[in-house]
Amino acid sequence: DRVACGMLAEAEEAEEEEEQEPEATMQVYHAHANWMDSTKGGMMGHMTVFANGTSLYGVGYATGLEPNLPAADTTDCTATNGCGFHIHTGSACDDATTQGGHLYSADTDPWAEIRYETDPDGMAHMFFELHEVHDLTGKPFVIHDNSGARVACGLFAVMEAGVSSVELSPYGEGSTVTGAATVLYIAAIDAIYMWGHAMNLEANLLSSSMTGGSDCTATNGCGAHIHMGTACTDVSTQGGHLYNSSATTPDPWLTIGYHNTSATGYATFSGLAFGPYDPAGKPFVVHNNAGDRVACGMLSAPPTTPASSTDASGSSTDASVSAGWRPLGGHWASVLMCSSILSLLGASANKLP
């Protein structure tokens, strides 16, 4: 006799449900890493992590490392932890014992293949995506050099001041694109960190910047940008990209956005920007493959308390550094598919794309 029955779900439908599950409220953490060797100078690192209750998304950078890593036809970054940047289980930055080992709950260490690359000046660009849930408060952020040695450390702190969020609504005729983004602005270093997602975009896009891709070649194609305007009503009220067109050329936002979409039109994007622009209250715009504006939302106003994090000694710091940042270069594309860096230095300007 038949004693049980059920309906098999299609794989694509299951994937869509997982991808389009609404994002939980983002918890934002930030760590400021200093040299572990106090006699050294000229190096600093920052890492912001966006936590949504299911995953951790990291965006950061460091300076003062060995330049041009990994060099072609070498063994650079192949040592255990070589060119690595990791969150650790410990509670202090004093030494390897207090830092502890890598923080993860999976059967295998997901940090093993997460590495940075550096430009000719020794600047590293750091992005990661970890599908685990952890409270990062007081956890060490550790940077390794080419040999795998631990060279810098800082402790994560929860950020509230400087955090803005946005719910993206469809914009333009026929658009059904929605999504959300979270932004952290640290005024002391004129840094904007962001992470977000969008749904109902064109399916199965692959940017020409990725192997085998041919999409996202139009001006603003697959873009995700903060704009200069005051409302999402139309192009005029949204304004142009948030940068100074007289001081920075070409438009740095032209390379910022998502690099592919799933079979259901889901995409994620992240970025790090430098410039004296507070993004609170500004429009956040997502473009489709053709460069048309298909979603928009207004970034919320964050608390006014100055943002701070914790340095390697465990002391609170405003993470202040010298002014005059230049544009950052490329990134380790295999670490996080949708990552971008831009520079926004200079006085404000409004240039419609």
TITITOR-968963 format. One record per residue: residue in three letters; x, y, z of N, C-alpha, C in turn. Coordinates in steps of 0.1 Angstrom, whole numbers, plus 5000, padded with zeros to 4 digits. Example, Ala and Ser with C-alpha at 12.3 -4.5 7.8 and 13.67 -1.06 7.14 Angstrom:
ALA513249435078512349555078513249675078/SER512849785071513749895071512950005079/
This chain:
ASP500849885000500050005000500950135000/ARG500350234994501150364994500950435008/VAL502050465014501950525028502550665029/ALA503150715018503750855019503850905005/CYS503751045004503851104991504351254993/GLY505151304983505551444983505851484969/MET505951614967506251674954507651724953/LEU508451674944509851714942509851864937/ALA510651944943510852084938511952084927/GLU511752174918512752194908513952264914/ALA515152234909516352284914516452434913/GLU515952484901516052634899515152714908/GLU513952654912513152724921513752724935/ALA514452614939515052614952516152724952/GLU516952734941518052834941517452974942/GLU516352994935515753134935515253164950/GLU514653074957514253094970515453134979/GLU516553064978517753084986518353224983/GLU518453254970519053384966518153504969/GLN516853494969516053604970515353614984/GLU515953544993515453555007515853695012/PRO514953775018515253905022516453915032/GLU517254015030518354035038517954075052/ALA518654025062518454065076519054205078/THR518754275089519454395092520954375093/MET521654455086523154445085523754495099/GLN524654405104525554445115526954485108/VAL527454595111528654645105529854645115/TYR530954585112532154575120533254645113/HIS534154705121535354765115536654735123/ALA537754705117539054685124540054775118/HIS540954835126542054905121543354835126/ALA544054775116545254695119546554775118/ASN547354755129548654825129549754715129/TRP550954755126552154665126552154595140/MET552454465140552754395152554054435158/ASP555054465149556354505152556254655154/SER556354705166556154845169557254935164/THR558354875160559454955154559254995140/LYS558254925133558054955119556955065118/GLY557055125107556055235104555655225089/GLY554755315085554355325071553355225067/MET552755145075551855045071550555055080/MET549455045074548155035081547154955073/GLY546154905079545154835073543754855079/HIS542754855071541354865075540554755069/MET539654695077538754595072537354625077/THR536354635068534954645072534254525068/VAL533454465078532654345075531154375077/PHE530454335067528954345067528454215070/ALA527654195081527054075085525554075085/ASN524953985077523453995075522753885082/GLY523353805091522753695098522953565091/THR523453565079523753435072525153435067/SER525753545064527053555058527853675062/LEU529153675060530053785063530653835050/TYR530553965047531154025035532154125039/GLY533454105035534554195039535054275028/VAL535354405031535854505022536954585029/GLY538254585024539254655031540554675023/TYR541554725029542854755022543954765033/ALA545154755028546354775036547454835028/THR548354905034549554965027550854925034/GLY551954945027553254915033553654775031/LEU552954695023553354555021554354545009/GLU554754425007555754394996554954424983/PRO555654504973554954544961554754434951/ASN553854454942553654364930553554214933/LEU552654184943552354044946551054014940/PRO550853884935551953794932552553824919/ALA553953824918554653844906554453714897/ALA554453744884554253634874555453534875/ASP555053404873556053294873556853284886/THR556253314897556953304910556153214919/THR556753194931555953124942555353214952/ASP555253344948554653444957553253394962/CYS552953424974551653404981551253254981/THR552253164979551953014980552252954993/ALA552953025002553252975015551952965023/THR551952875033550752875042550453005048/ASN549253065045548853195049549553305042/GLY550353275032551053375024550053475017/CYS550253605019549353705014547953695019/GLY547753635031546453615036545953725045/PHE544653735047544053825056542853755062/HIS542853745075541953655082541353715095/ILE540153665098539553695111539953575120/HIS540453605132540853505142539953485154/THR540153375161539253345172539553405185/GLY540753475186541253525199540553645204/SER541253715213540653835219541653945221/ALA542853935215543854045216544854025205/CYS545654125203546654125192548054105197/ASP548254075210549554075216550553975209/ASP550053855206550853755199549953645193/ALA550553545187549853435180548853365190/THR549253355203548453285212547153365215/THR547253495218546053575220545253595208/GLN545853595196545153605184544253485181/GLY544853365184544153245181544253205167/GLY543553095163543553055149542453115141/HIS542253065129541253125120539853095125/LEU538953195124537553185128536753125117/TYR536253005120535352935110534652815117/SER533552775111532852665117532652545107/ALA533152565095533052465084534052355087/ASP533952245080534852125081536252165077/THR536352245066537652285061537752435063/ASP539052485064539352625066539052705053/PRO538052795054537652875042538652985039/TRP539453015049540453125048541653085040/ALA541952955038543152915032543452975018/GLU542452995011542653044997542253194995/ILE541953265006541653405006542953485007/ARG543353554996544653624996544453764989/TYR545353854992545353984985546453984974/GLU546354084966547454124957547854264960/THR549054304956549454444959549854514946/ASP549854644946550254724935551754764937/PRO552354844928553754874928554154954941/ASP553155004948553455074961553154994973/GLY552854864971552654784983551254794989/MET550254844981548954854986548154734983/ALA547454674992546654554990545154584991/HIS544454514983542954534982542354404986/MET541454414996541054295003539454285002/PHE539054164997537554134997537353995000/PHE536353955007536053815010534553805012/GLU534053685010532653645013532653505020/LEU532153505032532153385040530753355045/HIS530253235041528853205044528753135057/GLU529053205068528953165082528553285090/VAL528053255102527553355112528453355124/HIS529053475127529953485138529753635144/ASP529853645157529953775164531453815163/LEU531753925156533153965154533554065165/THR532754095174533154195184534454155192/GLY535454235191536754205198537554095191/LYS537154045180537953945173539154005165/PRO540253945165541453995158541353985143/PHE541654095136541854085121543354085119/VAL543853985112545253965110545653965096/ILE546754035093547254045079548653975079/HIS548853885069550053815067550853865056/ASP552153855056553053895045553153775035/ASN554053795025554253695014554653565020/SER555453565031555953445037554953375045/GLY553853435048552853385057552953435071/ALA553953515075554053565088552953665091/ARG552553665104551653765109552353905111/VAL551854005103552554135104551754245109/ALA550454235109549554345114548354285120/CYS547754355130546554305137545754425142/GLY544454405143543554505149542254425153/LEU541554485163540354415168539054485162/PHE538154395159536854445154536054505164/ALA535354615160534354675169533054695160/VAL531954695167530654725160530554875157/MET530154905145530055045140528555075139/GLU528255195145526855245144526955385137/ALA527755475142527955605136528555585122/GLY528055655112528555655099527855545090/VAL526955465096526355355088525055405082/SER524855395069523655425062523155305055/SER521855295053521255185045520255235035/VAL519955145026518955185016518155065011/GLU516855085009516054985002515855034988/LEU516154944978516154984964514754944958/SER514155044952512855024945512955034930/PRO512054974923512154974908512155124903/TYR512855154893512955284887512955264872/GLY512055344865512055334850510955234846/GLU510455264834509355184828509655034827/GLY508754954833508854814832509854744842/SER510554824850511554764859510854704871/THR511354584875510954524887512054494896/VAL513154564894514454544902514254604916/THR514654524925514654564939515954524946/GLY516254564958517454524964517654604977/ALA518954604982519254684994520754694994/ALA521254795001522654825003522954885016/THR524154865022524554925034525954985032/VAL526055105037527255185035527855235048/LEU529155225050529855285062530755395057/TYR530555515063531455625059532255665072/ILE533555665071534455705081535155835077/ALA534655945083535056075079536556095082/ALA537156035092538556055096539456025084/ILE539055925076539955885065539255895052/ASP538055965052537255995040537055865032/ALA536655755039536455625033535055585033/ILE534555535022533155485020533255335017/TYR532755245026532655105023531255065020/MET530954985011529554945008529454805004/TRP528254745006527954615001526454614999/GLY525954544988524554534986524254424976/HIS522954414973522454314964521254364956/ALA520954304944519854344936519154214931/MET517854224928517154114923516354154911/ASN515954054903515154074890515954154880/LEU517254144880518054194868517954084857/GLU518654124846518754024835519453904840/ALA519053784835519653654840520953624833/ASN521753554840522953494834523953594827/LEU524053714833525053804828526453774833/LEU527453794825528853774828529653894823/SER530153974831530954094827532154064818/SER532354144809533554134800534854134808/SER534854184820536054194829536354054834/MET535453954833535653824838535853724826/THR536653624828536953524818535753474811/GLY535653484798534553434791533353524790/GLY533353634796532253724797532253824785/SER531053874782530853974771529854084775/ASP529254074787528254174791528854294798/CYS527954384802528254504810529254594803/THR529254604790530254684783529654824780/ALA528354854782527754984779528155074790/THR528155204788528455304798527455284809/ASN527955274821527155244833526555104834/GLY526855014824526354884823526654804836/CYS525654744842525854664854526354744866/GLY526154874866526654964876525854974889/ALA526455004900525855024913526555144919/HIS525955264919526655384922525855474932/ILE526655544940526055654948526055784940/HIS524955854940524855974931524856104940/MET524956214933525056344940523756414944/GLY522656354939521356434940520656424953/THR519356454953518556474965517356384965/ALA516956314954515756234954515856134942/CYS514956034942514955934932513955964921/THR513356074921512256104912512556084898/ASP513656144893514056134879515556154879/VAL516056154866517556164864518056294870/SER517256404869517756534874517856534889/THR516956484896516956484910517956384916/GLN518256274908519256174912520656234911/GLY520856324901522156384898523156284892/GLY524356324891525456244885526156164896/HIS527156094892527956014901528656104912/LEU528756044924529356114935530856124934/TYR531356224926532856244925533056384919/ASN534256424919534656554913535156534899/SER534356574889534756544875535956634871/SER536156744878537256834874538656784880/ALA538556704890539756654897540056514894/THR539056434890539256294888538756254875/THR539656204866539256154853539956014850/PRO539355924844537955924840537055904852/ASP535755904850534755874860535055744867/PRO535455744880535755614886534655524888/TRP533355574888532255484890531955394878/LEU532555424867532255344855532655194857/THR533555164866533955024868533354964881/ILE532355034887531854994899530454924897/GLY530254804902528954744900529054594902/TYR528054524897528054374898528654314886/HIS529354204887530054144876529354024870/ASN528353974876527553864870526153854877/THR525253784871523953764877523653614876/SER522753564885522353424885521253394875/ALA520853274874519753234865518453304869/THR518353364881517153434885517353584885/GLY518453634880518753774880519253834893/TYR519853754901520353804914521753844913/ALA522153954919523553994919523954064932/THR525254054935525754124947526854224942/PHE527154324950528154424946528754474959/SER530054514959530754574970531754674965/GLY532254764974533154864969533754934981/LEU534855004978535555094988535955214980/ALA535555334986535755464980536455554989/PHE537355644984537955744992537555884986/GLY537155974995536756104991536056175002/PRO536056305002535356385012533956405010/TYR533156295008531756305005531056215015/ASP530156265023529256195031528156135023/PRO527956005022526955955013525555955019/ALA525355985032524055985038523156085031/GLY521856035028520956115021521056125007/LYS521956055001522256054986521555934980/PRO521155954967520555844959521555734956/PHE521055604958521855494954521155434942/VAL521855414930521255374918521855254912/VAL521055164907521555034901521155044886/HIS522055004877521855004863521754864858/ASN521054844846521054714840522154704830/ASN522154594822523254564813523454674803/ALA522354734799522454844789522854974795/GLY522954984808523355114814522155194819/ASP520955144816519755224821519555214836/ARG519055314842518755314856517555234859/VAL517655134867516455044869516055024884/ALA516855084893516455084907517155204914/CYS516455254924516955364932516455374946/GLY517155424955516755444969517655544975/MET517055614986517855714993518555655005/LEU519855675006520555635018520155705030/SER519955635041519455695054520555775060/ALA520055855069521055935077521455855089/PRO522855845091523355765102523355845115/PRO523755775127523955855139525155945137/THR525256055146526256155144527456135152/THR527456025161528656005169529855965160/PRO531056015161532155985153532455835152/ALA532655775140532955635139534355605145/SER534455485151535755455157535955305156/SER537155255157537455115157538555085168/THR539154975168540154935178541454895171/ASP542554955176543854925170544454805176/ALA545654775172546354655176546554645191/SER546654755198546854755212545654735220/GLY544454735213543154725220542554855223/SER543254975220542755105223541755155212/SER540855235216539955295206540655395198/THR540355405185540955505177540055555166/ASP540255675162539355725151539855695137/ALA540955615137541455555124541955675115/SER542355785121542755895112544055875106/VAL544255925093545455905086545656035078/SER546756045071547056165064546156185052/ALA545956305048545056335037545756315023/GLY544956315013545556314999545656174993/TRP544556094995544555954989544455964974/ARG545155864968545055844954544155734950/PRO543855714937542955594934543755464937/LEU542955364941543455234943543455154930/GLY544155044929544254964917543254854917/GLY543754734911542854624909542554544922/HIS542054424920541754344932541954194928/TRP541954114938542053964936540653914933/ALA540453904920539053874915538453744921/SER539353644923538853514928538253514942/VAL538653614950538253624963536753674964/LEU536453774957535053824957534753874944/MET533753814937533453844924533053984921/CYS532354044930531754174927532354284936/SER533654314933534354414941534854524933/SER534954644939535454764932536054864941/ILE536954944936537655054943537555174935/LEU537355294941537355414934537955524943/SER538255644936538655754943537755874940/LEU537355954950536456054949537056194953/LEU538356204954539056324959538656444952/GLY538556554959538356684953537056744958/ALA536756864953535556934957534356874949/SER533156904954532056834948531756894934/ALA531156804926530656844913529456754909/ASN528756794900527556714896527656694881/LYS527956574877528156544863527156434859/LEU526156454851525156354848525856254838/PRO525756124841526256024832525356004820/
